C-alpha cells in the first residue's frame, strides 16, 4: 500500500497544477521515510479561508501563505473497539495501521505576493511552501534558531533533490 495523498484546489484565483504538487509531496514524504499506509491532505485555499484558520488556530490576524495541521493521534487501527482485538471483514492480519499525517493548506494568492517579495518564481514559492508544510507535519519547527537552521537546510536538500536542482537558499536568504 502507498501513501494516500488527497490534493484539492479549493480556490479559483490562481491556476494550480495538482499533479505536479502531488508528485512533489509524495517524493518528499518518501525521502523522509513515509512510504506506506499513510494519509495526508494538501489543499489550496483562498485568503478568507486561510485567514480564518490562521486566527482560529494560531491567534494571528490575516491571511498567511501556508498552514500545517499535524494529526497528533496514535496510529488508526482496524478491528474491534476498544480492544482492537480483530481485523474485521475484508482485512488481513498482516496489514499495518494507517498513519494519519495531517493537512497542509497553501494560499496561492499570498504565495504569489510572497514570490514577488522574495524575487523568486511562483513555482519556486509553491514548492517551498509545500515542502515547508510537510516538514511541519513531520515534526520540524523553526521557533528556535538552531531548529530553523536544520529545517531550512532540509528544505534546500529536498527541493534540490525533488523539485529543481538549481533551487537557491532558504526564505531568509532570498
Contact map, one row per residue, 1 for C-alpha under 8 A:
111000000000000000000000000000000001100000000000000000000000000000000000000000000000000000000000000000000000000000000000000000000000000000000000000000000000000000000000000000
111100000000000000000000000000000011110000000000000000000000000000000000000000000000000000000000000000000000000000000000000000000000000000000000000000000000000000000000000000
111110000000000000000000010000000111111100000000000000000000000000000000000000000000000000000000000000000000000000000000000000000000000000000000000000000000000000000000000000
011111000000000000000000000000000000111100000000000000000000000000000000000000000000000000000000000000000000000000000000000000000000000000000000000000000000000000000000000000
001111100000000000000100010000000000001111000000000000000000000000000000000000000000000000000000000000000000000000000000000000000000000000000000000000000000000000000000000000
000111110000000000000000000000000000001111000000000000000000000000000000000000000000000000000000000000000000000000000000000000000000000000000000000000000000000000000000000000
000011111000000001000100000000000000000011100000000000000000000000000000000000000000000000000000000000000000000000000000000000000000000000000000000000000000000000000000000000
000001111100000001000000000000000000000001110000000000000000000000000000000000000000000000000000000000000000000000000000000000000000000000000000000000000000000000000000000000
000000111111000101000000000000000000000000111000000000000000000000000000000000000000000000000000000000000000000000000000000000000000000000000000000000000000000000000000000000
000000011111000000000000000000000000000000111100000000000000000000000000000000000000000000000000000000000000000000000000000000000000000000000000000000000000000000000000000000
000000001111110000000000000000000000000000011100000000000000000000000000000000000000000000000000000000000000000000000000000000000000000000000000000000000000000000000000000000
000000001111111000000000000000000000000000000100000000000000000000000000000000000000000000000000000000000000000000000000000000000000000000000000000000000000000000000000000000
000000000011111000000000000000000000000000000100000000000000000000000000000000000000000000000000000000000001100000000000000000000000000000000000000000000000000000000000000000
000000000011111100000000000000000000000000000000000000000000000000000000000000000000000000000000000000000001100000000000000000000000000000000000000000000000000000000000000000
000000000001111110000000000000000000000000000000000000000000000000000000000000000000000000000000000000000000000000000000000000000000000000000000000000000000000000000000000000
000000001000011111000000000000000000000000000000000000000000000000000000000000000000000000000000000000000000000000000000000000000000000000000000000000000000000000000000000000
000000000000001111111000000000000000000000000000000000000000000000000000000000000000000000000000000000000000000000000000000000000000000000000000000000000000000000000000000000
000000111000000111111100000000000000000000000000000000000000000000000000000000000000000000000000000000000000000000000000000000000000000000000000000000000000000000000000000000
000000000000000011111110000000000000000000000000000000000000000000000000000000000000000000000000000000000000000000000000000000000000000000000000000000000000000000000000000000
000000000000000011111111000000000000000000000000000000000000000000000000000000000000000000000000000000000000000000000000000000000000000000000000000000000000000000000000000000
000000000000000011111111100000000000000000000000000000000000000000000000000000000000000000000000000000000000000000000000000000100100000000000000000000000000000000000000000000
000010100000000001111111110000000000000000000000000000000000000000000000000000000000000000000000000000000000000000000000000000000000000000000000000000000000000000000000000000
000000000000000000111111111000000000000000000000000000000000000000000000000000000000000000000000000000000000000000000000000000000000000000000000000000000000000000000000000000
000000000000000000011111111100000000000000000000000000000000000000000000000000000000000000000000000000000000000000000000000000100000000000000000000000000000000001100000000000
000000000000000000001111111110000000000000000000000000000000000000000000000000000000000000000000000000000000000000000000000000000110010000000000000000000000000000000000000000
001010000000000000000111111111000000000000000000000000000000000000000000000000000000000000000000000000000000000000000000000000000000000000000000000000000000000000000000000000
000000000000000000000011111111100000000000000000000000000000000000000000000000000000000000000000000000000000000000000000000000000000000000000000000000000000000001000000000000
000000000000000000000001111111110000000000000000000000000000000000000000000000000000000000000000000000000000000000000000000000000010010000000000000000000000010001000000000000
000000000000000000000000111111111110000000000000000000000000000000000000000000000000000000000000000000000000000000000000000000000000010000000000000000000000000000000000000000
000000000000000000000000011111111110000000000000000000000000000000000000000000000000000000000000000000000000000000000000000000000000000000000000000000000000000000000000000000
000000000000000000000000001111111100000000000000000000000000000000000000000000000000000000000000000000000000000000000000000000000000000000000000000000000000010000000000000000
000000000000000000000000000111111100000000000000000000000000000000000000000000000000000000000000000000000000000000000000000000000000000000000000000000000000000000000000000000
000000000000000000000000000011111110000000000000000000000000000000000000000000000000000000000000000000000000000000000000000000000000000000000000000000000000000000000000000000
001000000000000000000000000011111111010000000000000000000000000000000000000000000000000000000000000000000000000000000000000000000000000000000000000000000000000000000000000000
011000000000000000000000000011001111110000000000000000000000000000000000000000000000000000000000000000000000000000000000000000000000000000000000000000000000000000000000000000
111000000000000000000000000000000111110000000000000000000000000000000000000000000000000000000000000000000000000000000000000000000000000000000000000000000000000000000000000000
111100000000000000000000000000000011111000000000000000000000000000000000000000000000000000000001111000000000000000000000000000000000000000000000000000000000000000000000000000
011100000000000000000000000000000111111100000000000000000000000000000000000000000000000000000000011110000000000000000000000000000000000000000000000000000000000000000000000000
001111000000000000000000000000000000111110000000000000000000000000000000000000000000000000000000011111000000000000000000000000000000000000000000000000000000000000000000000000
001111000000000000000000000000000000011111000000000000000000000000000000000000000000000000000000000111110000000000000000000000000000000000000000000000000000000000000000000000
000011100000000000000000000000000000001111100000000000000000000000000000000000000000000000000000000001110000000000000000000000000000000000000000000000000000000000000000000000
000011110000000000000000000000000000000111110000000000000000000000000000000000000000000000000000000000111100000000000000000000000000000000000000000000000000000000000000000000
000000111100000000000000000000000000000011111000000000000000000000000000000000000000000000000000000000111100000000000000000000000000000000000000000000000000000000000000000000
000000011110000000000000000000000000000001111100000000000000000000000000000000000000000000000000000000001111000000000000000000000000000000000000000000000000000000000000000000
000000001110000000000000000000000000000000111110110000000000000000000000000000000000000000000000000000001111000000000000000000000000000000000000000000000000000000000000000000
000000000111100000000000000000000000000000011111110000000000000000000000000000000000000000000000000000000011100000000000000000000000000000000000000000000000000000000000000000
000000000000000000000000000000000000000000001111111000000000001100000000000000000000000000000000000000000010110000000000000000000000000000000000000000000000000000000000000000
000000000000000000000000000000000000000000000111111100000000001000000000000000000000000000000000000000000000000000000000000000000000000000000000000000000000000000000000000000
000000000000000000000000000000000000000000001111111110000000000000000000000000000000000000000000000000000000000000000000000000000000000000000000000000000000000000000000000000
000000000000000000000000000000000000000000001111111111000000001100100000000000000000000000000000000000001010000000000000000000000000000000000000000000000000000000000000000000
000000000000000000000000000000000000000000000011111111100000111100000000000000000000000000000000000000000000000000000000000000000000000000000000000000000000000000000000000000
000000000000000000000000000000000000000000000001111111110000011000000000000000000000000000000000000000000000000000000000000000000000000000000000000000000000000000000000000000
000000000000000000000000000000000000000000000000111111111100000000000000000000000000000000000000000000000000000000000000000000000000000000000000000000000000000000000000000000
000000000000000000000000000000000000000000000000011111111111111100100000000000000000000000000000000000000000000000000000000000000000000000000000000000000000000000000000000000
000000000000000000000000000000000000000000000000001111111111110000000000000000000000000000000000000000000000000000000000000000000000000000000000000000000000000000000000000000
000000000000000000000000000000000000000000000000000111111111000000000000000000000000000000000000000000000000000000000000000000000000000000000000000000000000000000000000000000
000000000000000000000000000000000000000000000000000011111110000000000000000000000000000000000000000000000000000000000000000000000000000000000000000000000000000000000000000000
000000000000000000000000000000000000000000000000000011111111000000000000000000000000000000000000000000000000000000000000000000000000000000000000000000000000000000000000000000
000000000000000000000000000000000000000000000000000001111111100000000000000000000000000000000000000000000000000000000000000000000000000000000000000000000000000000000000000000
000000000000000000000000000000000000000000000000000001110111110000000000000000000000000000000000000000000000000000000000000000000000000000000000000000000000000000000000000000
000000000000000000000000000000000000000000000000001001100011111000000000000000000000000000000000000000000000000000000000000000000000000000000000000000000000000000000000000000
000000000000000000000000000000000000000000000000001101100001111100000000000000000000000000000000000000000000000000000000000000000000000000000000000000000000000000000000000000
000000000000000000000000000000000000000000000011011101000000111110000000000000000000000000000000000000000000010000000000000000000000000000000000000000000000000000000000000000
000000000000000000000000000000000000000000000010011001000000011111100000000000000000000000000000000000000010010000000000000000000000000000000000000000000000000000000000000000
000000000000000000000000000000000000000000000000000000000000001111100000000000000000000000000000000000000111011000000000000000001000000000000000000000000000000000000000000000
000000000000000000000000000000000000000000000000000000000000000111110000000000000000000000000000000000011110000000000000000000001100100000000000000000000000000000000000000000
000000000000000000000000000000000000000000000000010001000000000111111000000000000000000000000000000000011100000000000000000000000000100000000000000000000000000000000000000000
000000000000000000000000000000000000000000000000000000000000000001111100000000000000000000000000000001111000000000000000000000000000110110000000000000000000000000000000000000
000000000000000000000000000000000000000000000000000000000000000000111110000000000000000000000000000001110000000000000000000000000000000010000000000000000000000000000000000000
000000000000000000000000000000000000000000000000000000000000000000011111000000000000000000000000000011100000000000000000000000000000000111000000000000000000000000000000000000
000000000000000000000000000000000000000000000000000000000000000000001111100000000000000000000000000111100000000000000000000000000000000010000000000000000000000000000000000000
000000000000000000000000000000000000000000000000000000000000000000000111110000000000000000000000000000000000000000000000000000000000000000000000000000000000000000000000000000
000000000000000000000000000000000000000000000000000000000000000000000011111000000000000000000000000100000000000000000000000000000000000000000000000000000000000000000000000000
000000000000000000000000000000000000000000000000000000000000000000000001111100000000000000000000001000000000000000000000000000000000000000000000000000000000000000000000000000
000000000000000000000000000000000000000000000000000000000000000000000000111110000000000000000000111100000000000000000000000000000000000000000000000000000000000000000000000000
000000000000000000000000000000000000000000000000000000000000000000000000011111000000000000000000111100000000000000000000000000000000000000000000000000000000000000000000000000
000000000000000000000000000000000000000000000000000000000000000000000000001111100001000000000000110000000000000000000000000000000000000000000000000000000000000000000000000000
000000000000000000000000000000000000000000000000000000000000000000000000000111110001011100000000100000000000000000000000000000000000000000000000000000000000000000000000000000
000000000000000000000000000000000000000000000000000000000000000000000000000011111001111100000000000000000000000000000000000000000000000000000000000000000000000000000000000000
000000000000000000000000000000000000000000000000000000000000000000000000000001111111111100000000000000000000000000000000000000000000000000000000000000000000000000000000000000
000000000000000000000000000000000000000000000000000000000000000000000000000000111111100000000000000000000000000000000000000000000000000000000000000000000000000000000000000000
000000000000000000000000000000000000000000000000000000000000000000000000000000011111000000000000000000000000000000000000000000000000000000000000000000000000000000000000000000
000000000000000000000000000000000000000000000000000000000000000000000000000000011111100000000000000000000000000000000000000000000000000000000000000000000000000000000000000000
000000000000000000000000000000000000000000000000000000000000000000000000000011111111111000000000000000000000000000000000000000000000000000000000000000000000000000000000000000
000000000000000000000000000000000000000000000000000000000000000000000000000000111011111000000000000000000000000000000000000000000000000000000000000000000000000000000000000000
000000000000000000000000000000000000000000000000000000000000000000000000000001110001111100000000000000000000000000000000000000000000000000000000000000000000000000000000000000
000000000000000000000000000000000000000000000000000000000000000000000000000001110001111110111000000000000000000000000000000000000000000000000000000000000000000000000000000000
000000000000000000000000000000000000000000000000000000000000000000000000000001110000011111100000000000000000000000000000000000000000000000000000000000000000000000000000000000
000000000000000000000000000000000000000000000000000000000000000000000000000000000000001111100000000000000000000000000000000000000000000000000000000000000000000000000000000000
000000000000000000000000000000000000000000000000000000000000000000000000000000000000000111110000000000000000000000000000000000000000000000000000000000000000000000000000000000
000000000000000000000000000000000000000000000000000000000000000000000000000000000000001111111010000000000000000000000000000000000000000000000000000000000000000000000000000000
000000000000000000000000000000000000000000000000000000000000000000000000000000000000001001111110000000000000000000000000000000000000000000000000000000000000000000000000000000
000000000000000000000000000000000000000000000000000000000000000000000000000000000000001000111110000000000000000000000000000000000000000000000000000000000000000000000000000000
000000000000000000000000000000000000000000000000000000000000000000000000000000000000000000011111000000000000000000000000000000000000000000000000000000000000000000000000000000
000000000000000000000000000000000000000000000000000000000000000000000000000000000000000000111111100000000000000000000000000000000000000000000000000000000000000000000000000000
000000000000000000000000000000000000100000000000000000000000000000000000000000000000000000000111110000000000000000000000000000000000000000000000000000000000000000000000000000
000000000000000000000000000000000000100000000000000000000000000000000000001111000000000000000011111000000000000000000000000000000000000000000000000000000000000000000000000000
000000000000000000000000000000000000111000000000000000000000000000000000001110000000000000000001111100000000000000000000000000000000000000000000000000000000000000000000000000
000000000000000000000000000000000000111000000000000000000000000000000000011100000000000000000000111110000000000000000000000000000000000000000000000000000000000000000000000000
000000000000000000000000000000000000011100000000000000000000000000000010101100000000000000000000011111000000000000000000000000000000000000000000000000000000000000000000000000
000000000000000000000000000000000000011100000000000000000000000000000110000000000000000000000000001111100000000000000000000000000000000011000000000000000000000000000000000000
000000000000000000000000000000000000001110000000000000000000000000011110000000000000000000000000000111110000000000000000000000000000000010000000000000000000000000000000000000
000000000000000000000000000000000000000111100000000000000000000000011110000000000000000000000000000011111000000000000000000000000000000010000000000000000000000000000000000000
000000000000000000000000000000000000000111100000000000000000000001111000000000000000000000000000000001111100000000000000000000000100110010000000000000000000000000000000000000
000000000000000000000000000000000000000001111000010000000000000001110000000000000000000000000000000000111110000000000000000000000000100000000000000000000000000000000000000000
000000000000000000000000000000000000000001111000000000000000000011100000000000000000000000000000000000011111001000000000000001001100000000000000000000000000000000000000000000
000000000000000000000000000000000000000000011110010000000000000111000000000000000000000000000000000000001111111000000000000000000000000000000000000000000000000000000000000000
000000000000110000000000000000000000000000011100000000000000000010000000000000000000000000000000000000000111111100000000000001000000000000000000000000000000000000000000000000
000000000000110000000000000000000000000000000110000000000000000000000000000000000000000000000000000000000011111110000000000000000000000000000000000000000000000000000000000000
000000000000000000000000000000000000000000000010000000000000001110000000000000000000000000000000000000000011111111000000000000000000000000000000000000000000000000000000000000
000000000000000000000000000000000000000000000000000000000000000010000000000000000000000000000000000000000111111111100000010011000000000000000000000000000000000000000000000000
000000000000000000000000000000000000000000000000000000000000000000000000000000000000000000000000000000000001111111110000010010000000000000000000000000000000000000000000000000
000000000000000000000000000000000000000000000000000000000000000000000000000000000000000000000000000000000000111111111000000000000000000000000000000000000000000000000000000000
000000000000000000000000000000000000000000000000000000000000000000000000000000000000000000000000000000000000011111111100000010000000000000000000000000000000000000000000000000
000000000000000000000000000000000000000000000000000000000000000000000000000000000000000000000000000000000000001111111111110110000000000000000000000000000000000000000000000000
000000000000000000000000000000000000000000000000000000000000000000000000000000000000000000000000000000000000000111111111100000000000000000000000000000000000000000000000000000
000000000000000000000000000000000000000000000000000000000000000000000000000000000000000000000000000000000000000011111111000000000000000000000000000000000000000000000000000000
000000000000000000000000000000000000000000000000000000000000000000000000000000000000000000000000000000000000000001111111000000000000000000000000000000000000000000000000001001
000000000000000000000000000000000000000000000000000000000000000000000000000000000000000000000000000000000000000000111111100000000000000000000000000000000000000000000000000001
000000000000000000000000000000000000000000000000000000000000000000000000000000000000000000000000000000000000000000111111110110000000000000000000000000000000000000000000000001
000000000000000000000000000000000000000000000000000000000000000000000000000000000000000000000000000000000000000000110011111110000000000000000000000000000000000000000000000000
000000000000000000000000000000000000000000000000000000000000000000000000000000000000000000000000000000000000001100100001111111000000000000000000000000000000000000000000000000
000000000000000000000000000000000000000000000000000000000000000000000000000000000000000000000000000000000000000000000000111111100000000000000000000000000000000000000000000000
000000000000000000000000000000000000000000000000000000000000000000000000000000000000000000000000000000000000000000100001111111110000000000000000000000000000000000000010000000
000000000000000000000000000000000000000000000000000000000000000000000000000000000000000000000000000000000000001101100001111111111000000000000000000000000000000000000000000000
000000000000000000000000000000000000000000000000000000000000000000000000000000000000000000000000000000000101001000000000011111111100000000000000000000000000000000000000000000
000000000000000000001001000000000000000000000000000000000000000000000000000000000000000000000000000000000000000000000000001111111110000000000000000000000000001000100000000000
000000000000000000000000000000000000000000000000000000000000000000000000000000000000000000000000000000000000000000000000000111111111000000000000000000000010001000000000000000
000000000000000000000000000000000000000000000000000000000000000011000000000000000000000000000000000000000100000000000000000011111111100000000000000000000000000000000000000000
000000000000000000001000100000000000000000000000000000000000000001000000000000000000000000000000000000010100000000000000000001111111110000000000000000000000000000000000000000
000000000000000000000000100100000000000000000000000000000000000000000000000000000000000000000000000000000000000000000000000000111111111000000000000000000010011000000000000000
000000000000000000000000000000000000000000000000000000000000000000000000000000000000000000000000000000000000000000000000000000011111111100000000000000000010000000000000000000
000000000000000000000000000000000000000000000000000000000000000001110000000000000000000000000000000000011000000000000000000000001111111110000000000000000000000000000000000000
000000000000000000000000100110000000000000000000000000000000000000010000000000000000000000000000000000010000000000000000000000000111111111000000000000000000000000000000000000
000000000000000000000000000000000000000000000000000000000000000000000000000000000000000000000000000000000000000000000000000000000011111111111000000000100000000000000000000000
000000000000000000000000000000000000000000000000000000000000000000010100000000000000000000000000000000000000000000000000000000000001111111111000000000000000000000000000000000
000000000000000000000000000000000000000000000000000000000000000000011110000000000000000000000000000011110000000000000000000000000000111111110000000000000000000000000000000000
000000000000000000000000000000000000000000000000000000000000000000000100000000000000000000000000000010000000000000000000000000000000011111110000000000000000000000000000000000
000000000000000000000000000000000000000000000000000000000000000000000000000000000000000000000000000000000000000000000000000000000000001111111000000000000000000000000000000000
000000000000000000000000000000000000000000000000000000000000000000000000000000000000000000000000000000000000000000000000000000000000001111111100001000100000000000000000000000
000000000000000000000000000000000000000000000000000000000000000000000000000000000000000000000000000000000000000000000000000000000000001100111111001100100000000000000000000000
000000000000000000000000000000000000000000000000000000000000000000000000000000000000000000000000000000000000000000000000000000000000000000011111111110100000000000000000000000
000000000000000000000000000000000000000000000000000000000000000000000000000000000000000000000000000000000000000000000000000000000000000000001111101100000000000000000000000000
000000000000000000000000000000000000000000000000000000000000000000000000000000000000000000000000000000000000000000000000000000000000000000001111111100000000000000000000000000
000000000000000000000000000000000000000000000000000000000000000000000000000000000000000000000000000000000000000000000000000000000000000000000111111110000000000000000000000000
000000000000000000000000000000000000000000000000000000000000000000000000000000000000000000000000000000000000000000000000000000000000000000000101111111000000000000000000000000
000000000000000000000000000000000000000000000000000000000000000000000000000000000000000000000000000000000000000000000000000000000000000000011111111111100000000000000000000000
000000000000000000000000000000000000000000000000000000000000000000000000000000000000000000000000000000000000000000000000000000000000000000001111111111110000000000000000000000
000000000000000000000000000000000000000000000000000000000000000000000000000000000000000000000000000000000000000000000000000000000000000000000100111111111000000000000000000000
000000000000000000000000000000000000000000000000000000000000000000000000000000000000000000000000000000000000000000000000000000000000000000000000011111111100000000000000000000
000000000000000000000000000000000000000000000000000000000000000000000000000000000000000000000000000000000000000000000000000000000000001000011100001111111110000000000000000000
000000000000000000000000000000000000000000000000000000000000000000000000000000000000000000000000000000000000000000000000000000000000000000000000000111111111000000000000010000
000000000000000000000000000000000000000000000000000000000000000000000000000000000000000000000000000000000000000000000000000000000000000000000000000011111111100000000000010000
000000000000000000000000000000000000000000000000000000000000000000000000000000000000000000000000000000000000000000000000000000000000000000000000000001111111110000000000000000
000000000000000000000000000000000000000000000000000000000000000000000000000000000000000000000000000000000000000000000000000000010011000000000000000000111111111000000000010000
000000000000000000000000000000000000000000000000000000000000000000000000000000000000000000000000000000000000000000000000000000000000000000000000000000011111111100000011110000
000000000000000000000000000000000000000000000000000000000000000000000000000000000000000000000000000000000000000000000000000000000000000000000000000000001111111110000000000000
000000000000000000000000000100100000000000000000000000000000000000000000000000000000000000000000000000000000000000000000000000000010000000000000000000000111111111100000000000
000000000000000000000000000000000000000000000000000000000000000000000000000000000000000000000000000000000000000000000000000000110010000000000000000000000011111111111010000000
000000000000000000000000000000000000000000000000000000000000000000000000000000000000000000000000000000000000000000000000000000000000000000000000000000000001111111111110000000
000000000000000000000000000000000000000000000000000000000000000000000000000000000000000000000000000000000000000000000000000000000000000000000000000000000000111111111000000000
000000000000000000000001001100000000000000000000000000000000000000000000000000000000000000000000000000000000000000000000000000000000000000000000000000000000011111111000000000
000000000000000000000001000000000000000000000000000000000000000000000000000000000000000000000000000000000000000000000000000000100000000000000000000000000000011111111010000000
000000000000000000000000000000000000000000000000000000000000000000000000000000000000000000000000000000000000000000000000000000000000000000000000000000000000001111111110000000
000000000000000000000000000000000000000000000000000000000000000000000000000000000000000000000000000000000000000000000000000000000000000000000000000000000000001111111110000000
000000000000000000000000000000000000000000000000000000000000000000000000000000000000000000000000000000000000000000000000000000000000000000000000000000000000000100011111000000
000000000000000000000000000000000000000000000000000000000000000000000000000000000000000000000000000000000000000000000000000100000000000000000000000000000001001100111111100000
000000000000000000000000000000000000000000000000000000000000000000000000000000000000000000000000000000000000000000000000000000000000000000000000000000000001000000000111110001
000000000000000000000000000000000000000000000000000000000000000000000000000000000000000000000000000000000000000000000000000000000000000000000000000000000001000000000011111111
000000000000000000000000000000000000000000000000000000000000000000000000000000000000000000000000000000000000000000000000000000000000000000000000000000011011000000000001111111
000000000000000000000000000000000000000000000000000000000000000000000000000000000000000000000000000000000000000000000100000000000000000000000000000000000000000000000000111111
000000000000000000000000000000000000000000000000000000000000000000000000000000000000000000000000000000000000000000000000000000000000000000000000000000000000000000000000111111
000000000000000000000000000000000000000000000000000000000000000000000000000000000000000000000000000000000000000000000000000000000000000000000000000000000000000000000000111111
000000000000000000000000000000000000000000000000000000000000000000000000000000000000000000000000000000000000000000000111000000000000000000000000000000000000000000000001111111
